């Protein structure tokens, strides 16, 4: 008989104006990976925070390890053996790996930190998941992938029997994802129960035993993964069939609007390319290839060491993002929450923040009527799901947050729109919405540049693909000739080379 670690029955949770969960159910067995799926706003994260003691349920039954749970907080959840790894990592970058793992339960000897003992135990936990890390390393010096492993080690150090992973692969390379899957399989074989949340549905075939789907705060279905098809899962998630995952449209390529000549900026070395009106130009490559660094330089966020950026025949001097914006070049950054949004401001305020020069008089007084008009235009044009333009950006789903990032620029009538990882962490229906925004820009004759780590996305949406490796453009492939193997060939072409030409 299967041992159930968790059982959820008829759990509900409401916030002011929103019913986040409506009598949902879920369970987890020992030694299984149970994937919880749904669109942004489906209620997945709310349920996980109830399981982890961050939120309290309004009603319903919550059983953990055979006992009913009522009053729970994060410390009690940890003591029970439930560990929650958030999508936004919760680590102290100025502390070492060992100090992070023992944060809040430090080992002491005569009121002094027992660093040696903490380091020894940390080394044992790291060895358990085959991670080669020095316990004395500062977390701030680690790449995101290793920070993810530190979070997992932290959870295992308290002998967690339930591990909740929220979008654990969103910032990992293919090789690092494989390492994570290997760890998950090992934990499963040791009897650990894992709740896995991801919008990358293709990952499920490697690790998932069962899937459950939520939609609009309601439970929809639970199935064995082996008995389901990907299209069937998507239909459960969105409530309708999505026939076209990558809705590429034909468009007439117009005149050349952008010419980049031998651009050097930090690790970006001698990059040259053109962009045309009504074209979607994809930029592909492995993590660390220099893709984000390139688009930051085009937006004036990083200084340019040498080279030229020519817009409509005129050489630009981009000393800041402000100068790029004034010239019609805008960027939706890779980290939308950190660099693209002010979460504690409303939708209206986020839209107006990027357009203050257009809606303020010389004395700096904002024209509130014009501010509301621009916000309404963005909400209507992009179909942002919100009860009001005064809703705080942090309370919206990832897909709707991404639309705000785009919306604030669209009302400026930009010439070039740059997207850096525009679909990271958002659901399949929201992804299609972003693709349709790209198509709309394309039809309007705007040049679109987008960076993506997801190969199917680049192949499915780009009219032309630039491939980067080690800060260089190593290949250019038209959509008609693009294959995953060809893009990957160019993406690894200069790997391992040292120095510069």
N, C-alpha and C positions, 0 to 999 in steps of 0.2 A: 504493500500500500504506500502511495506517495506521501511523503511528509510535507505538509504545508507550513511554510515559514510565515506567510502573511495571508490574511483573508480580509477583504473589504466588501461590505454589503450595504447598499443604499446610502452611501456617503454623500452629503450635500454641503456646499459652502457658498456663501453669498458675501459680496462686497457691496458698498453703496452703489445702487443702480445696476449691478451686474450679478447674475447667478452663475458663478464660475463652475460649479459642479451640481448636477441634478440627479441624485440617487444613483450614483455609479457603483460598479462592482469591479473587483480585480483580485487576483490571488497569485501567489508565488510559491513554487515548490523548491525544495532543496535540490541543488545540482542541476538547475536549469537557467537558461537565458530567456526571459519573457520580455519581448519588445512591446513597449507602449507607444502607439502611433496615433497621429491625428494632426490636423492643421494647427497653425499658430492660433492660440485662443481656444483650443479644444478642451483645456482643463488638465493637461498632462502635468505641467509644472506645479499647479495648485495641489493636485493629489500627492505628488512627490514631497511637497513641503509639509503636507499633513503627516505623511509617513515619517518624515525626518524631524517632526516636532516644531517646525517653523510656524505653521498655522495650526489652529484647532478646528476640528470639524463642527458643523452646526448640528448635524444629526447623522445617524447611521452606526453601523457596527465596524469596529476596527480590532482585529485580533492579530497579535504578533507572538509567534512561538507558542500557540495554544492558550494564550491568556488575553482577555479583553483589555484594550487600552483606552483610557479616557484622558487623563491629564498627562501631556507629554511635552517636553521641550527638547532642544537639540542635545543637551548633555544627557538627558534620560534616554533618548533614542540611541545615542552612542553607547551608553552603558548596556542597553538591550542587545546591541550588535547590529544596528542599522546605520549605515554610512551613506551620506548623500554627497556626490561629487557634482557640483554645479557647473553649468556651461561656462560661466565667468569664474575662473579659478580664484579661490580664496586663500592665497598664500601671502606671507610677509616677505617681501623681496629683500629686505635688509638683514634677514635672519638666515642661518645655515639650513641645509636640508634636515639635519637632525633636530634643530630647534623648531622648525616648522612641524615636523612629525609629532613632537612632544608638546606642542603649544597648548597651554591650558592644563597640562598634566605633567609638568616638568619633574624630573627626578632630581632630588637634592640630597646633600650630605652635609649636615651641620649648617643648614641655611645657604649653602653654596651649591650652584648647579653641578650635578654629577655628569659632566660632559663626556667623560670616557665611557661611562655606562650607557648614556644615551646614544653615543656614536656606535657602540658595539651592537646594541639592539637594532638601531637603524640599519646597520650593515647586514644584519640577519634578514630583516624584512626586504631590503633591496635585493639580496641574493635570492630570496624566495621567488621574486618575479623577474629574475635574471637581468637586473638593471645595474650597469657598471657606473656607479656614482660615488664620489667621496662624500661622506656625511658632513664634512666640514665646508663643502662648497656653498657659497652664497646662492640662494635661490634666484636672486636678480641677475646672476650671470648665466643662468640656464636658458636654453631655447624653450619655446612653448611646449614642445613635445615632451621634454624631460620634466617640465613643471607638472604636466598631466600625470606622469609616472609617480612624481612625488605625492600628488593628491591620492593616487591609488595606494601607495605605500602607507600613507597616513591612515587611510581607512583600514588597511590590513593590520596595522600595528595595534589596533584595539580589538583584534580578533573578530572583525565584523562577519556576520553570517549572511547579511543582506547588503548588497552593494548596488546603489542607484547611480547610474551614469547618464548624464544629460548632455547630449551632443558631444561625446568624448573625442570624436575624430575631426571636428570642424577645422582644427588648425594643424593637423598632422599630415606628413607626407605619406605616400603609398607604403614605403618601407616601414615607417613608424606605425601605420595602421595595422600592418601585418604583425608587428611586435605586440601591439595592444591585443589583437585577436588571440594571439598565442597565450598571453596572460589570462584572458577571459576563459579560454578553454581549460587552462590549468586550474583556475579557481573553481570552475564548474565541476571538474573531476574531483575536487576536494570537498564538494558538497555545498559550496557557497551558492546562494541564489542571487541572480543578477537581473535587475530591471534596467532595460536598455532603451533610451529614447534617442531617436535619430530621424532626420529628414532624408538621409541618404539611404533610400530603401534597398539599393543594390547590395548594401553591406549585410543585410539580414541573412542572406543565403550562407554566409560563412559562420554564423554563430547562433542564430535564433532557433529556439525549440518551439515556442508559441508566440503568437502575436495577439494583442488586444487593441481595439480601435475605439477612440473617443471622437465625438463630433459635437461641437457647440455645447460642451459641458455634459454631454450624455454618453452613456455606454452604448456601443453599437454591436460589437461582436468579439468573440475570442475563438481563435482557430489554431490548430497545429500548423506551423509554418510550411511543412512539407506538403500540406493539402491545399495550399493557396497559390495563386498566381499574382504577379506584381500588379497587373492591371486591375485585378479584383480588389487588392488592398487599397489601391488609389481610389477606386469607386466607393469603398466603405468610408474612406477618409473624407472625401469631398461631397458625397451624396449624389454624384453624377459621374458619368463616364467622361474622362478627358481623352479625346481621340488623338490630339496632336500635342505631344509634350514639348516640341520645339517648333513653334509656328513661324518658321522662316517665310518671308514674303519676297517676291521678286521686286526689284526697283531699279530704275535707271540711275546708273552712277553718273553724277554730275561732274562739275569742274573740280580741279584740285584746290582744296582750301587750306591744307596744312602740309608743310614740308619741314622735316626734321633732318638736319645735316650734322653728322659726326658729333652727336651730343655726348658729352662726358659729364657725369654728376655722381660723385662718390664711386660706388662700384659699377655704375653704368658707363660703358666704354664704347665710344665711337658708334653710337646707334644712329642709323639713318632710315627713314621711311616716309611715305606720303599717305595722306588721308584725303578722300574725296567726298563731295556732297552725297548724301543718301547712301552711305556705306557703313556697314558694321564691321569694324576691324577688331578681330580677337587677338589677344596677346596670351600665348601659352608658354609653359615651361615648368620645371620643377621648382619646389620651394627653394628660395635663395638664388633664383636665376636673375633677379634684378627687375622683375616686372613692376612691383609696387614702387620701387625707387625711380623707375622711368616715368610713371604717370605722376608721381609727386613732383618731379622736376618740371614736367609739362604744365603743372598747376602752380608752379612758383613756390611750392612748399619746401623744396630742397634747392640749395644753391646750384647753379650751373657752372662747371669749371671751364668748359669750352664748347664750341659748336654753335649752331644757329637754329632758331625756331622761326619759321616764316609762315605767317597767316595772311591769306589773300594777297600774297606778293610783298608783304611788308614784314621786315625783320623785327621781332619783338624783343624787348628787354624785360624779362619776367623776374622782378626782384622780390615778389611776394604773391600770395594768393589773390590779394586785392587787385594787382595789376593784371593777373590772368582773367579774373572775373570781369574786369572792365573791358577786356578784349574778347569776351565771349567764350572763354574756356572755363568749364566748371567740372568739379570732381565729386563723385559719391565715393567717400573713402572706404578702405577695407574694414576698419573698425567703426561702424556707424554710431555705436553708443558713445565711444570716446571722442571721436573726431567729427561726426556728422550731425549729431543731435545734442540739444540741451534737454535732458530727460525731465527736468523739473519745470520746464516751460511748456506752455500749451502748444497745440498744433499751430494756432494763429500766430503765436509769438515766434515759433521756429521758422515759419514761412517768412515773416516780416524781418527777422533778424538778418537774413541774407539780402534783404531788399530795402534797407533803411534809407539808402540814398535816393530811392524812387518814391518813398511814401512820407518823407519828412521835408519840412520847409527849411529855410536857411538858419532858422533859430533852433533846429533840431526837434521841433514838435511834430509828432507823428499824426498823420491824417488817418484817424481811426476808421473812417468809412472806406478808404482805399485799402487799408490793412485787412479789413474783413472781406473786401471784394477779392483780393488776391488769395486769401485763405480759402474762401468758398470755391474759387476757380480751381485751386489745386485739389481740394477734396472731391469736387465733382468730376474733374478730368481724370483723376487717377483712381476714383472710386475707393477712397480711404474709408474704411469701416470705423465710424466713431459716432457717439451720441451727440457730439458737439465739437465745434472748432476750438472750444476752450478746454477740451480734454487734455490732460498732461501726456506728453509724448511717451514717458516711461510706462504708462498704463496700457499702451497699445501692443499688439502682437508684433513680432519681428518683421513680418511682411508689410504691415502698415507703417511701421517705423521707416522701413526702406523707401516706401512711397513718399514719406515726408521729405527724406533726404533728396529724392529726385524732384519732388514738387516745388521746393523752394528755388530750384534752379530753372525749372521750365518756365516760370512766370517772368524770367529775365530774357527770354527769347535768345538763348545761347546759340553760338555757332557750332561748338564742339562740346559734347557731353561725354565725360569719362566715368566708367563704372569700374570699381575695383572690388572684385568678389561680391557682386550685387546680390547673389542668391544664397550666400553662406548663412546657415542656420534658419532658413525659412522653408515652409512646406511646399509641396508640389504645386498646389493651386496658386500660391503666392508667386512661385517661380514663373509660372505661365503669365501672370499679370505683369511681372517685370519684363519678360520677353516681349509682351505686347506693347509695353511702353517703348522699348527699343525700336520696334517696328514702326510705331507712330512717329518717332523722331526721324527714322529713316525715310518715311514717306514725305515728311516735311522738308527733306533736303539737308537735315542736320547730320554732321559727321559724328559717328559713335565709336568710341574706343572702349573695349571692355576686357578686363583681366579676369581669368577664371582658372581655378585648379581642377575643375571638373571637365575631363576630356569630352564626354558626350555633349556638354553644354557648348563648348567651343565649336565642335564639329557641327552641332545642330543649328547654331545661330549666326556664326560669322560668315561674311561674304569672302573674307580673306583672313589668313592667320599668320601672324608674326610669331616665330618661336625664339625664345631666349634661353641662353645658358651662360653662366658665369659673367653676367653683365653685358653680353653681346647679343645681337640678332644673328642667329645661326641658320635661319631658314625662313622662307616666305612661301606659303601654300595657298592657292585659290581654293574655294570651297569645293569646286567640281573635282579636285584632285586630292582632297584631304582625307587621310585615314589615320586612325590612332597610331599605327605602327610608324607611319611617316613622320608624324608630329613628334613621337617619342624619340625617333632617330635624331632629329635636329635638337631635341631637348637635352640629349646626352652627348652631343657632338664634341663639346670642348671640356667635358667633365674631367677633372684631374689635371688639366694643364696648369702650368704656373707661369707667372709673369705676364707681360704684355708684349704686343708686337712692337 
